[in-house]
Every structure is written in structure tokens, then in C-alpha cells.
Amino acid sequence: MKHRKLFEPVTLGQHKLKNRIVLPPLTRQRSDQPGDVPTDLMALYYQQRASAGFMVSEGAQIEPRGQGYAWTPGIYSKAQVAGWRKVTDAVHAKGGVIFAQLWHVGRVSHPELQPDGASPLAPSAIPAKGVKAFIETSPGAGKLVEPTVPRALTVSEIQEIVKLYAEAARNALAAGFDGVEIHSANGYLVNQFISAHANARDDEYGGSLHNRLRFLREIVDAVVAVVGPERLGVRFTPLFTSTDQDRVYIGLVEDDPHETYIEAIKVLEEARIAYLSVAEADWDNAPDLPEDFRRGVRNTFSGRIIYAGRYTAERGVRLLEQNLADMVAFGRPFIANPDLPERIANGWPLNTVNATTIYGGAEEGFTDYPTYSEALATSDLV
């Protein structure tokens, strides 16, 4: 077996995982319309990839105002919960473990996606730069648009959104998920509160780093009260440098990212949650995270640590051997290779992802990627 370290079992909360290979949350925009309901095709997609040791669903908006891209699934209606139940049943039938990612995009949205055409919500009325929302222009067709200037949330509205996270966590359990992940990365709502570049508030939710972490702290506490700490993870994108400071869709570069995210991780450690997922910069020639930050993460957090960001099996194994990670997530390779763990274990070649079919559509580029054995049988290896 190649890359044996990736195939050592590991515990996560109450689960003993069969390997350390993770299917991370990957936006695919294939929910049923109207209603943003998960479909049978989505159930098949996740079931095909259930050989991962651990899976996290694509982001599911916790309320209608939390949507920034057409056709992404929600987790706030009865129909959506029923749709997700098909997904979790399909994954569990193959022995998989899957958490739901709870998502609110905040300011990265547009009135076309908001109830009654309202302005998107954010900690402050600061527009997102260098990022696009995606709106439907006709059934099955859409376009990228600039996010509009958001409306700053009131304190009472913030507290209501905290409750919506807890309600979404209840819905996830009702849908059969094994736990939930709070999406606190990529320049979306929780990340916006953490960032001094997006949060200009002067109340208890802004100003000092302690105050900017209050929203995260309250959401973590509210969700823990529903699912328990052993069924909760949080995802961050701690960027240290960027070739483009406006790339808010992959996160926000803080003035002192080391301090910002170590303090944020202390919030998670206090709550004793199951895992921390760190999504690294994934553009071409992106810099690695500093070694001292990785060690700071390990020294601060006692739960499981997952890294994602254009990882190869070799690079992932190095992190595991250095005890800097407990699991490694593979995004694009898992899109194109439903049998990715088996391919890694045997050193088999990988299918190449078709970038034009990642977002939206139907079976093509979603459930039609062949396994190695299927490709071999049809002499269709790529």
C-alpha cells in the first residue's frame, strides 16, 4: 500500500474513521429548484465518495438571507431536511461519516438572492471587493454579479442569526448528519465579523479582537448546546499573504493573522470541539502557511486538525508524519475521482477535473466520473 500513513484509522468524536482522507465542503450548485432542495443526484454523488474516512457536505445556507450563489442547497426548510436525509442515508449505507457545513455568506450576496430584494447582511456596511455573487437569469442559467453594499446588522439581529445556526444544527441532526461544521472561512459572515477589514463596529461585536470573536464564540456555544462538542467542527482560512489583497472569497488577510487565528482557535479549544479545519490558499503558486503557525495551531488545539489546499498524497503524508495534521482533505481530486482513497492506496492515475462542470448542471462533471476499475474496463483512463 502506498502512503500508508493516510490509511491509519483515527477517532473523531465518537467515530472511528477508516482512513485520514477527507472529502471537504465543495460548492457544486445542483440543488432542486425552487426551494434549494438536495436531490437524488446529490445523494449519489456523496455515496460515490463515501470511501473517504470523513466527509463534509457542501455549504448549506442556514436561512434564505445566507445565500450568495444560485442553486446552493439550504438547511432551513422541511423539504431541504428531507432532501439531505437521502444524502445521509446513502452515505451511511456505504459506511461513511458525514457532517453538514452550516453557511451564511453575509455581504457576499446580491438583492436578487435576498428575500424581497433586500440588501445583504453584514457586520458593517462595507462592500465586498474582488468577489462575485451568482444569480439565476433563467432556469438553469445565471451570471456573476458584483455584491451590493450590505446593511449592518443590529445587535438583536445578530443574536437572531446565532439562534438560526442552532436551528440549522437541529435540522442537520434531523436529516441524519453525524455532526456539523461551522463555516467561518472564505470571507463569509463569521469571517467578516472576525476581520478588522470587514468589521468596523464600535459595540460589543467590534473593535478589539476579543469583541470581533464574540459572534464566533456565541455560535459555537449555541451549536454545542444542540449537537455536543464531539459533533462539531469549525473551518478557518488564515491567510498570511496574498498576491491580490481583494481575494476576499478565499478569506481576508489580517494585519496579524497569527494572533488573530490563534486567538480564534482558543475559542474552539475552550469549547472542546471535535476538529478544526484549516483551508489554505489554493491559487497558483500560493505560499505555504508558516511553520510556526502550524505548530502554534497544534500547541493550542487538542482536537483533530484537518488541512486542505491543493494537497497531494505526498504532501499530506508529510504533515501527518510531523504530527501537524490528523487528516488531510482533497477537493478537486475528489470531485474527479469518486474512488480517490483506492487510487491513492494503489498509486493509480487520477482523472483530471473538468473545471467547466464544477458549478451547476446535472450528471456531467458530477456523478459521471469513472472509478479506476470502470475506466480500465472501458479503456477510458485519463
N, C-alpha and C positions, 0 to 999 in steps of 0.2 A: 504493500500500500504506500502511495506517495503522500507526503505532507501529513504524516501520521498525527502530528500534534492537533490538527484541525478535527480529528475524529476521536479524540478523547472525550468521554462523557463529562458533563458538567451540570451541577444543580443550579436552578434558578427558582428561587422561592420554593414552592412545593413540588416543582417538576425536576425530574432527571432527564436532561436533554441528551439525545443520541449523538450529537456532534456539536461543534462550535461554529458552524456555518449558519449565518443569519440571512434571511430574506428581509431587507429593510423596507420601510414605507416608501412606496413608489407610486407617484400620481399617474393614473392611466386614463382617467376621464371616460369611463364606459358605463356609467350608471344609467338606469332606465329613466325615460322622461315621459310625462312630467313627474316630478317628485324626487328626483335624485336617489332612486332606489337601487340597491345592489341586485345583480341579475344572476341567472343560472350560469351564464358565461363567466362571470366573475368567480363563481363558486368553482368552476372547472379550472380556471387559471390558478387559483390558490391551491387546489387539490393537486394539480400537476407539480407544484413546487414544495409539497409537504415533506419531502425528504430533508429539508433544512432542519437543523436542530431547533431553530426558533424562528418564528415569523411575526412580523408586524404588518398590519393592514396598511394600505394607502390611507392618507389622511381623510378623516370623516368629519365634516363640519358639524359643530355641536348645536348650531342654530342657523336659520336662513341668513342672518347677517354675517355669518362667519365664512361665507363663500367668496372666493376670488377668481374662480375658474368654472366655466360652464361644464356640466356633466360630471362633476365630482360627487361622490356619494355623501349623504348625511347620516346622522345617527340620532335624530331627534323625533322622528315620526314612527308610528306603529308599522307602517309599510316598510320603512327602512330597517327597522329591527327585524322584521320577518325576512327581509332580503339577506341581511347579514347572517341570520340563523342558517340559511342554506350554505353560506360560505363556511361557517364554523363546523357545521355537520360534515361537510365534505372534507375539510382538513382533519378533523378528528377521526374520520373513517380510515384515514391513512396513517394514523398515529402521530399527527402533527400537533404542535403547540403554537397558538396564535393569540397575540394581543391586538387590540384596536388602538389606532392612533387618533387621539382627540385633537381637533384642529379648529382654530379660529384665525382667519387671515388678518383681521383688523383693518388697517389702512390700505392693504394691497387688494383693493376691490374697486368697484365702479357702480354707480347708481343702477345700471342695467341689471346688476346681480342682487341688488338690495330690495327688500320689501318696500313697495310704494315709491320706488325710485329715490330713496333717501341717500344721504351721504354715508360713506363707510365710517366705521367707528375706530377710534384710536386713543391712546393716552393724551395726545396733544394734536392740535390742528396743523400738523406738519406733513406735507405730502411726501409720498414715497418717490424716490428718484431712481432712474435706471432700471425700472422693473415694469412689467406689463401685467394687467389682468386679462382675462379671456372671456369674451361674451359670445353668446349664440346670436347669429344673424338670421338663421332659418334652420329648420330641423336638420341636424347633422352637420351644420356648417357654422363657422364662427370666425372671430378675428381677435387679434391682440389689441388692447387699448391702454392708454395711459390711465393709471389710477387717479381719481379725483381727490381734491382736498378733503381730508376726513374731518369729522366732527369730534371734538374732545369729549370723552365720557365724563359724566358726573360721578361722584363717589357712590351714590346709590346705584347707578347703572353698573359700575364696576362690580359691586357686591352681588348684583343680579347675575352677571356673567359668571362669577365664581360658582354660584348655585347651578348655572347651566352646565358647567363642567361636571359637577357632581351628578346631575341628572343624566348627562351623557354617559357617565361611568355606569350608572344603574342600567341604562339601556344596553350598554355593551355586555354586561353580565346576563341580561335577559336574552340577548342574542347569542349567548353561548361562548363568548370570548373568554379566554383563560386569564385575562387581565387587560390593562390599558397602559398606553404611553401618552404622556402629555407632550404635545408638540411645542417646544419652547425655542425653536430654531428658525433659521432661514428668513429672518426679518419679519415674521408674522407677529400676532398680537402679544404673546408673552414676551418675545424677544424685544418688541417695541417698548414695553414697559421697562425692561432691564436696561436698554440702551440710552445713554445720555444724548445720543444724536436724534432719537425719536421721541423722547420723553422730556418735556420742558415744564412739567407740573411743579407747583410750589406747595402742594398739600402732602398728605401722608403717603401718597403713591409716587412722589417725585422728589428731585433734589439729590439727597445723599444716596449712595449705593444701597444702603440698608432699606431706604424707602422705595427705591426702584425695584428691589427684590420682593416687596410686600405682596404684589399680585401673584407672583410665582408661589410664594410661601402659603398664601391663602388657598390657592388652587390645590396645591399638594395636600394640605391639611384636609380640605373638603373631599378630595377624591380618596385619600387614605381612609377617611371615615366610612366610605362606601365599599371599597374593594379590599382594604387592608394593605399594609405596606409591601407585603410579599407579592402582590399582584400589580405593582405599579413601577413604571419606568418613566424617565424624562429624557428628552433629546435636546442637545445644545449644538450650536455651530460657533465655536470660539475661534474667530479669525484673528490672526496676528498681523498679517499684511495682505494687501490685495493689489492686483495690477489695475484695479478700477474701483475706486472708493464708493461708487454708486451701485455696486452689485448687491443691493440690499436683499435680493431674493435668495442669496445664499448666506445671508447674515449681515451683521453690522460690525465694523472694526472699531472697537472701543479704544479710548486713549490708553488704558492699561488693561488689556484683555486678560492677562494672567490674574491680576487681582479680582477683576470682575467675575470671572468664571470660577475661580477657586472659592470665592465667597458664595456664588450661586450653588456650587456643589456642596458646600457646607449645609445649605438649606435642605438638600436631599439627604445628606448623611444624618442630620438631626431627625428626619422623618423615618430613617432606616428603610428606604425604599429598595426594591429588588435590584434595579440596574440603572446605569447611566449610559446613554448612547451619545457618542460624540461624532458628529458628521463633519468631516474635514472638507476644506476647499477642494472642488473637483474639476476646476477648469484646467486647460492645458498648461503644463509647467507650473502648477500651483506649488507653493512651498510646503514642506512638511511642518507639522506642529513642532514647536521647540521641545527638545528632550526634557528640559527642566519642567515644562508644563505637564508633560505626560507623567513624569514622576510625582509632580505635585498632585495630580488627579489621583494616582494610586495611593499616595500617602493620606489623602483627605477622605476618600470614599471607600467604604468597606464592602459595598455591594459589588455586583458584577459590572464589568466595564466592556462596552462594545465600541469598536471603531468602524467607521465607514468612510469611503472616499477613494474610489478607483484602486482598490486593493487587488493585488494578485495573491495567489495562494502563498507564494514565497514570502512576500512582504508581510502577509498576515501571520504566518508561522513565526517570523522573527519577533513580532510583538508579543505573541503568546510565550515564546521561549524566554523573553526578557521580563515576563510577568507584568507587562504594561497593559495587556488586554486579556480578557477572559473569553471573548468571542469576537468574530470578525464578520462584518456584513459586506455582501457583494450585490450591488444594484444592477447595473447594466448586464453583467454576465448572467444574472439570474433571470432577467427578462428574456434573454435569448436562449437560455439553457435550462429547461424545466428540471433536468436531471443533473444539475450542477455538482452536487456532492459526489455523485458517482463518477462524473468526468474528472473531478479533481483527484479522487482517490486512485483512479486508474491512469492518470496522465493522458486522457483522451483529448483530442482537439475540441475547441469550443465553437459553437455557432457565433456568428457576428450579429450584433443587434442592428436592426433596421431603424435608424433614427426617425424616419418619416412616419412610422406607425406607432411611435411610443404613446402619443396623446390622441385619444378619441378613436372612433372607428368601431370595428367589430372583431371578428376572429383573426384577421390578418395582423401579424405582429403582436398578437396577444396570446391566443391558445394554439396557434398552428406551428410554433417552433418544434422541430422534431427532437426526440431524445436521441442519444448516440446510436442505440440499437435500431431505432426506426430509420434513422438516416443511413445506417450501414445496410439495412435491408433493401433500401431503395437506391443505394449508391448516390446519396444526395448530401454527402458531408460537405460542409463549407468551412 
